[in-house]
Amino acid sequence: MEIQQQLRTLGLHQTEIVMYLFLLKNGLSTPPVVSRETGIARTNCYNILLELKEKGLIEEKIQAKKKAYQANNPASLIELLKRKVADAQKILPELQAVFTHQAIDPGVKFYQGLEQVQELYEKSLSAKSILSVGSRKRWRLLMPDFEERYFQEIKKRQIIFYDLTDSESKLMTAKIQNTLKSCYTVRQLPPEYEETALEILMWDDLIGFFNLKGSISAMLFKNQPLSDMLQMLFKIIRKKI
């Protein structure tokens, strides 16, 4: 049984194993004999013999003007593995290109409607720090109860919330500062960017873009290089204003 399990790990299916071991033990045999002794149907038997022959594990002979088959030296299993490795190496560059593209291509997920957008905000609560750009006033007007719960969780989990917001949101940011204390730092955006309808949230390797006007929606990008770049720009802007 252990030999059969090992042969399965080499890529042989059960009927191939049964037939291969029979030929290995009994030597040159015709398909009718193989079929009768292994219990494998004759029509299926021919197909399996061809598969084993293509894998180099058995060879075809002529016995009394009839086709017969015998197992090759078991060392042919090593040759079979070498061919598989060679085949894999041939397609490796193409597969590597696909993998590399997948690795750098940002995963994107879309959220539609207020409920789904709130779910995305809640995802950020797993972070140690959150970077935000947007209008706190618009957020408060759109979902006041949720905003209060969200910042209570920020405080509870001791998440550091870095905020870039418009001057119209001063009253809101003062209340948030009073609630979060050291967990909240805020900078005011220049007047020309007041009351933007778009909010950006950044944490870990994730970037969320929230449209908070009209049709409420959001997009979440998962991409470490992109997140690193945007967070770097965020920190540079905070230092300049």
Stockholm file with secondary structure:
# STOCKHOLM 1.0

chainA/1-241         MEIQQQLRTLGLHQTEIVMYLFLLKNGLSTPPVVSRETGIARTNCYNILLELKEKGLIEEKIQAKKKAYQANNPASLIELLKRKVADAQKILPELQAVFTHQAIDPGVKFYQGLEQVQELYEKSLSAKSILSVGSRKRWRLLMPDFEERYFQEIKKRQIIFYDLTDSESKLMTAKIQNTLKSCYTVRQLPPEYEETALEILMWDDLIGFFNLKGSISAMLFKNQPLSDMLQMLFKIIRKKI
#=GR chainA/1-241 SS CHHHHHHHHTTCCHHHHHHHHHHHHHCSBCHHHHHHHHTCCHHHHHHHHHHHHHTTSEEEEEETTEEEEEECCTTHHHHHHHHHHHHHHHHHHHHHHHHHHHHHSCEEEEEESHHHHHHHHHHGGGSSEEEEESCHHHHHHHCHHHHHHHHHHHHHHTCEEEEEECGGGHHHHHHHHHHHGGGEEEEECCGGGTTCSEEEEEETTEEEEEECSSSCEEEEEECHHHHHHHHHHHHHHHHHC
#=GC SS_cons         CHHHHHHHHTTCCHHHHHHHHHHHHHCSBCHHHHHHHHTCCHHHHHHHHHHHHHTTSEEEEEETTEEEEEECCTTHHHHHHHHHHHHHHHHHHHHHHHHHHHHHSCEEEEEESHHHHHHHHHHGGGSSEEEEESCHHHHHHHCHHHHHHHHHHHHHHTCEEEEEECGGGHHHHHHHHHHHGGGEEEEECCGGGTTCSEEEEEETTEEEEEECSSSCEEEEEECHHHHHHHHHHHHHHHHHC
//
